[in-house]
Amino acid sequence: MDTVAQSLGMERLNSSKRILRLIDVTESEAASATRTYDIEINAYANNWYLRVPEQARTYIIELGQLCSDGSFNLVVRSNSVCVPRAGISPLSDEEWATVNTDELIRLSRESVGRGFGSSEKEPAGQTGAGPGPGEFPGGLSSASYLGSGSVDL
């Protein structure tokens, strides 16, 4: 703020307001943006939460001093931020796969290389080797957990 004080002068700085300027740059650059929103903040603020006026837009934030003559003296500018839309996606064309749980467990073991809980020093079948195909700890099978051999994920 020392640089701002030097450029404005202490009297003008003391009579100005500290402003967060929210600029909608969805369809334009910051310099030509027509949709701006000024939020006055106090001199002791070191963070601020903003309620953006519209969803699915791109904004930048500028921190600066707004003088009584209407001039805005920029201190710092943020990168652009894309605000997501509110609510669920309007897309409804998702496709779900049917997966055989025993096959899924077998494939997950192959990707790890050994059974659940085994280490490189312990051969399969010894302590820590874990349950066999289609089994979970405690002797339960995948059918016990999921009700049948396949489930829609």
N, C-alpha and C positions, 0 to 999 in steps of 0.2 A: 504494500500500500504506500510505501515511501515514494515510489515512482509516480503514483497517482497524485499524491500530495504535492509533489514537485510540479507536475504538469497543470494541476488545477489551482494550486495555492491553498493554503490552510483555511482561509475564510470560506472560499467556495466549496472546499471539501466538507467542512463542517455543516454547511447549509444544504448539502446534497443528500440523496437517499441511496443506500446500498440496495441494489436490485439484482435479482435473478431473472433473467429474461429467457423465457421459453419460446423458441422459434420453431414453427412448423416448416420443415424443409422437404416435405414429401414430394412436392411438385416443383420446387424451385431451390435456388441457392440461398444462403443466409442473407446476402446483400439485397436480394430482390424479394425476399419473403414478405408477404402481406399479413400473415397471421402470426402475431407475436402476443405474448402474455407476460406482463411484468408482475413480479412478486417481491414486495418489500421485505427485507430481512434485517435483523438487528446486527449491530457491529460485532457482537460476540459469537455469532453463529459459526460453527465449524462443520455442520452438516444440515441438510434440509430435505424433507420428503415432499415430493410434488404430486399433486393429483392432476394428471394430464387431462385436458378437456375432451380429447377424442381418442378412440382406439384405432389400431391398425394404421398408425402414422409414424413418420420419422421426425425426430426433434433434435435440436442442439440446445445447449444451455449456455448463456453468457452471464458472467458476473461482472458488474460494473457499477459506476456511480451515475445516478440520474440527477442532473443539475436543475435548478429552478427554471432555467431558460429552455428546458426540454432536451438539452444535449445529453447523450449517453456516452460515457467514457469507459470503454472496454478495458477490463483487467485481464480476464482469461476466458477462453471459449473451450467447450467440451468437444469431443468427437460426436458424431451422429449416433443416435440410439433409435432402434426400431421398436416401437411399442406393439406387442401382439394384440390381436383382437380379443375381446372378452367372450367367454363362452366356448362351447364345443365346436369342433370343425363341421362345416356344412357338407363335407365329403362323406359319402356313404357307400363307396365302392370297394371297401376293404374285402380281402379274401382271406379266410382263415383256413389253416391246414389241420388235418386230422393226423395225430401222431400216436403210434403204438408205444406205450410207456416202456415195455420191456426192451424194445429196439432203442429207444431214447437212452435208457440206462446203459445198454451195451455200448452205444456210440460214445457216451460220455466217459465210460471207462477206457475205451480205446484212445480217446483224446488225451487222457491223463497218463495212460500207459499201464496202470495197475489198478487193483481194486481199491475201494474206499479205505483209507487209513493205512495202507501199506507204505513202507519206506524202501529205499534202494537196498538197504542192508538186510531186509527181511524177505525171504522168498515167499511167494504166495502159498497160503495154507498154514502159515504160522501165525503167532500172535500179531494182531494188527492188520491181518490180510483183509478183513472186512467181509461183508455178506456176499453171497454168490449172486449169479444173474437173477434179476427179478426180485431180490430180497432187500429188505431194509433192516437196520439194526433192530434187535428184539425178535427176529424171526418172521416179521411181517412181510408179505409180498406186495408188489406194486398193485395188485388187484385189491388188497386190503386198504391201501391208501386211497386209490382212485376209483374203486368200485368195479372197473372192468379193464380189459387189456388196452383200450384206447380212450383218448380224451380229446375233445376239441379245445385247442389252446387259443 
